[in-house]
Structure formats: structure tokens, C-alpha cells
């Protein structure tokens, strides 16, 4: 919810919403889970008045870790959704 006001400051921007998982589980299940995470964020932003045309949902599965998957803390950090500006018109 804290990100909504920040995204509103970029009224002409387009955003890529990337869902991610840790490496536990099957690759296909992680891919599907990461896509659901990204879709959930897009749906939330649309419910807050953002145009769906400005939002792209991508599921990365476990392919883009930010931490070591061999620790609980690392796996927790890898279960995330990132929002990236991809164009500012």
C-alpha cells in the first residue's frame, strides 16, 4: 500500500511487476506461483485506479534470486515481488 503514492508520482510511466520465488519446489510450480504473485500486485494496483495498460506482470520463478537459497533468511528474501519502471513517456 505504501508504494501506491510513489507510483502515482510517475503518472506517465509504465511498470513491470516481477514475481519471484525461492528455489524450493518444482520449477513449474515456482513459475506459476511467481506469476500469481505478479498478477496479484497488478490486480491490486488496478483496483487503486492504475491503468492495466501501464502494468506488465512477469513471473520469474526462482531464476532471479537476491539472496542465498540455502538459508531461511535467503529463501524469505527471494519470495518477493519487484516493481520496475520500464518506460517514462
NORVEN-V395627 format. One record per run of one state. SS is the DSSP state (h for helix, s for strand, l for the rest). FROM is the first residue (numbers start at 1). TO is the last residue. Records with the same first field share a line. If there is no record, write none. Layout:
SS = FROM-TO + FROM-TO
This chain:
l = 1-1 + 9-12 + 20-26 + 48-51 + 60-71 + 79-80 + 89-89
h = 2-8 + 27-47 + 52-54 + 72-78
s = 13-19 + 55-59 + 81-88
